[in-house]
Structure formats: C-alpha cells, structure tokens
C-alpha cells in the first residue's frame, strides 16, 4: 500500500470509503470534517492506496504531548489484509517523530471488531471517562 497525505481531489473517494466503513453519523458533516482538518493539520491526514485506488484513510491529531487517532477506515473488501495495521504504524511513526509520548483514541464500546484490532496493536483501555460537549 502506498501512503500519502490527503489531497482535496480525493475528497469524494474518502467520504465514500468512510460511508462504506460505517464511519459517518448524522451529527457530522464529512465535508466540514475534511475542511477543518486541512485547515488545521493537513500533514496528519493519511490516505492509503493500492493500485491507485483509495483503500484506507486515517486522521491523526497532535496537541504537543499526546496524539489522537480519528477516522481510521479500511475498505471492506481490503479488511483483514494488514492495511489498517500498516496505516496505523505509519501514523504512530509520524506522531513519534513530532515528540508524541502517548496516542489516544476513542471507540464505541459496542464496536468489538475495532476494540480487538487496537488491542492487537498494543492499545489498552484507559481507566478514564470520556466526556464531550457539542458547540
């Protein structure tokens, strides 16, 4: 898989992949999510391609100490082939090079497949309560 930084010309293909992966919700506008990402930290928005076709995507964030993983998706037809692991390792390397000491991510407690995937990469449940507020 070839991993590169997101290019705006890939926007519709990325959103289609997110839709296929079940990553979109009624509360988020994917076009707005992409606009915000490319205005803030475009160098942490990764795209994975195989034979020129987008098969994986990952948005990472970094606040100066901790990193975040958001919107990791692998095309259903390409899942269980190591591409999720590959793009995660790439993001971890990029974050580590910036001085990141810990990576956080959030998973819906009902998403057992994602929980198992991240555990296989060495991620562990933190004993913290995640809270949020929509603005």
N, C-alpha and C positions, 0 to 999 in steps of 0.2 A: 504494500500500500504506500502511495506517495502522500505525505502530509505537508500541507502548506497553510498559509494564512488565508482567511476568508477574503474573497473578492466580491464586491457588490453584484457582479454579474451572476454569481452563484445563488443569489438570494432565493429565488423561486424553487430551485432544486433543494436547497437546505430546508426550506419550510415544508416542502413535500416530504422530505425524509423525516422531519420531526412529526408530521401528521401520521406517516406510516408507522412510526415508533410509539405513537400514543403520548407524545410529549406536550402536545398543545392542550390548553384548557380554555374555558370561556373567559377567564379572568385576565388572560394575557393576549396582547396583540403581537404576533410574531414579527411583523414589520417594525413595530416600535421597539421590541426587544433587540432586534438587529441594529436599528438606528442608534439606540443608546450604547450598545456595545462598541460599534465602530467609532462613536464619538468619544468614548472613554478609554478603552484599551484594545484597539483592533489587533494588536500583536499577540493577544491571548485568545483568539478565536480561530480554532483549527479545523481544517477540512481534510478528510482522508479520501483519496481517490484510488480506484482500481480500474485499469483500462480506461482512464479518463472520466469515469462515472463516479459521482459522489456517493460513497457508501458509509461514511462516518463523519460525525461532527462533534465538537466539544468546545464549550465556552469555559474559560478559566478566568479567575479573578485573583488579584493580589493587592493586599492593603498595606504592605510594608513589613508585615510579620507573618501573617497566615495567608494561605491561598484557599481558593474555593473552586470546586468543580460544579459546573452547571450544564444542563442540556447535552449530556453525552448520549448520542444516539448512533446506532449501527443499523443499517438497512436490514429488515427482517430476513431477506434472502442471504445476507452475509453474516448473520449472527452465528455464534459458536465456531468461528473460524480464526479467532485471535485478534481481530481488528479492534475490538473495544480495548483489549489489553494493550495493544500497540499504541493507540492514540492516547491512552491514559499514561503510559510510560513516557511518551513524548511530552505531554503536559507537565508531568511531575518533574522531568528534566528541566524544562523551561522555567518552571517556578523555582526550583532549587538554584538555578543559575542567577536568579534575582535575589537570592538570600532567604527564600521562604523556609520556615522551620517546621511548619505543620500544614497539612491540607485538610480542609473540612468539606463535607458535602452533606446534603440532605436527601433522604429517600423516604417516600411514603411507606409507612410501616406495613402496608399490605403488599408491597412490591417485593415478593420473596426472591424473584429472579435477580433483581438489582442488588438486594442485600447479599445474596450468595456470591455474585460477581465481585462486589467490592471487598468482601471478606477474603476471597481468593487472591486479592491483590495486597492483602495485609491490613486493610482498614478494619477498625474495631469500633464498636458502639461506644460513644462518649456518654457519660452519665450527666447529661445536660438537658435542659428543656429548651426547645427551640420555640421562640415566640416571634410574632410578626404583627405589623400594623400597616394596612394599606393607606397610602397617602393620596 
